[in-house]
Amino acid sequence: MLDPASRQTILTLLVMGIVFSFVATGVNIWAHIGGLLSGFVLYGFIRKLRL
């Protein structure tokens, strides 16, 4: 589990990445969405293995 400061850092980076995906040209938004979803799935697997 993450402490509140680490959780806030991750949330900030996530929001910055999403905003950058829409603002910058030549960035594939679907690749970023796929990476986000994959990260959540992998987190679930890792968390299940540790418990």
Stockholm file with secondary structure:
# STOCKHOLM 1.0

chainA/1-51         MLDPASRQTILTLLVMGIVFSFVATGVNIWAHIGGLLSGFVLYGFIRKLRL
#=GR chainA/1-51 SS CCCHHHHHHHHHHHHHHHHHHHHSTTCCHHHHHHHHHHHHHHHHHHHHHHC
#=GC SS_cons        CCCHHHHHHHHHHHHHHHHHHHHSTTCCHHHHHHHHHHHHHHHHHHHHHHC
//
